[in-house]
Amino acid sequence: MGVRPLRRRDARTWARLRADNADWLGPWEATLPREAGPPATSYVGMIGTLRRRARLGQAMPFVLTWDDEMVGMLTVNGITWGSARWASLGYWVAKSHAGRSITPTAVALVADHLLTTVGLHRIEIAIRPENAASLRVVEKLGFVEIGVARRFLHIAGDWRDHRVFQVLAEDVPGGLLKRLEPPS
């Protein structure tokens, strides 16, 4: 299991995973408010936008892998430089691969990269209070809850509250991946 950059040739696998997991992902997926207009749902449009934002240093799209096959996605969004130096993470994994520590491992790998190699200071993850699987990810990794963001994100046709968690670089001098290792 691991992560790698998202590629254009992932289009078929992405489309199959999204179709096969529509019911599994639907309650947690961001939607556009009606006044925002029709969503741009094509893979080519999405990857084009993400790659442009990546070149500008604003985002990083990754694929979650199992046996070198795409099984989900993790996106670093809202990368902020200057005196703040932080970003937020969003992710999903196919139902067939949930519960295998793929997501916590991917979050740890990407967060460690962001906090060390990239030089960010803070990583944030916002989760709907009802999303028990995602709450387990931040619990396993020791993210700290910092509050509730009311009506934070438009999901399934309405503005939804989210619990907000963070990890700071100084909180994990040995990295987040070490937190997943069994005690020796």
ZIVENKA-V793153 format. One record per residue. RES is the residue in one letter. PSI is psi as a letter, one per 30 degrees, with the letter a starting at -180 (none if undefined). D_CENTER is the distance of its C-alpha to the mean C-alpha in Angstrom with 1 decimal. Layout:
((RES:PSI:D_CENTER) (RES:PSI:D_CENTER))
//
This chain:
((M:k:15.8) (G:a:13.7) (V:l:11.6) (R:l:13.3) (P:k:13.1) (L:k:12.9) (R:l:16.6) (R:e:18.8) (R:g:20.4) (D:f:17.3) (A:e:18.4) (R:e:20.5) (T:e:18.1) (W:e:15.2) (A:e:17.9) (R:e:19.2) (L:e:16.0) (R:e:15.3) (A:e:19.0) (D:f:19.3) (N:g:16.4) (A:e:17.2) (D:e:18.6) (W:e:15.9) (L:f:13.0) (G:e:15.3) (P:f:15.5) (W:f:11.8) (E:k:11.4) (A:k:12.2) (T:l:15.8) (L:k:18.2) (P:k:21.2) (R:e:24.4) (E:f:25.7) (A:f:23.0) (G:a:24.4) (P:k:23.3) (P:k:19.7) (A:j:19.2) (T:f:17.9) (S:k:19.1) (Y:e:17.1) (V:e:19.4) (G:e:18.8) (M:e:15.0) (I:e:15.1) (G:e:18.0) (T:e:16.3) (L:e:13.2) (R:e:15.9) (R:e:18.0) (R:e:15.5) (A:e:14.7) (R:f:18.5) (L:f:18.8) (G:g:16.5) (Q:f:14.1) (A:l:11.0) (M:j:9.9) (P:k:8.8) (F:l:8.7) (V:k:10.0) (L:k:10.0) (T:l:13.7) (W:k:16.5) (D:h:20.0) (D:g:18.8) (E:k:17.8) (M:k:14.6) (V:g:13.2) (G:a:9.7) (M:k:7.0) (L:k:3.9) (T:k:4.6) (V:k:6.2) (N:l:8.3) (G:h:11.6) (I:k:12.8) (T:k:16.1) (W:a:18.9) (G:b:22.4) (S:f:23.1) (A:e:19.7) (R:i:17.5) (W:l:14.0) (A:l:10.5) (S:l:7.6) (L:k:3.9) (G:k:2.2) (Y:l:2.9) (W:l:6.7) (V:k:9.7) (A:k:13.3) (K:e:15.6) (S:f:18.0) (H:g:15.7) (A:k:14.4) (G:g:16.1) (R:g:16.5) (S:g:14.3) (I:e:12.1) (T:e:8.8) (P:e:10.3) (T:e:11.8) (A:e:8.9) (V:e:7.2) (A:e:10.9) (L:e:11.8) (V:e:9.4) (A:e:10.1) (D:e:13.7) (H:e:13.9) (L:e:12.9) (L:f:15.3) (T:d:18.1) (T:e:18.3) (V:e:16.8) (G:g:18.3) (L:l:16.0) (H:f:17.2) (R:k:14.5) (I:k:10.7) (E:k:9.8) (I:k:7.6) (A:k:9.4) (I:k:10.3) (R:k:13.2) (P:f:16.1) (E:f:16.9) (N:i:13.7) (A:e:15.3) (A:e:13.1) (S:e:10.0) (L:e:12.6) (R:e:13.9) (V:e:10.8) (V:e:11.4) (E:e:15.0) (K:e:15.3) (L:f:13.9) (G:g:16.0) (F:k:13.9) (V:k:16.5) (E:k:16.5) (I:f:17.9) (G:a:18.6) (V:k:18.1) (A:j:17.3) (R:k:19.7) (R:h:19.0) (F:e:15.8) (L:k:14.3) (H:j:16.3) (I:k:15.4) (A:h:18.1) (G:g:20.7) (D:l:20.6) (W:k:19.1) (R:k:17.4) (D:l:17.3) (H:k:14.2) (R:k:14.5) (V:k:13.1) (F:l:12.6) (Q:l:13.0) (V:k:14.1) (L:l:16.7) (A:e:18.0) (E:f:21.3) (D:f:19.9) (V:i:19.0) (P:f:21.7) (G:f:21.5) (G:l:17.7) (L:e:15.1) (L:e:15.8) (K:f:19.4) (R:f:18.4) (L:f:17.6) (E:k:21.0) (P:k:23.9) (P:k:26.5) (S:none:29.4))
//
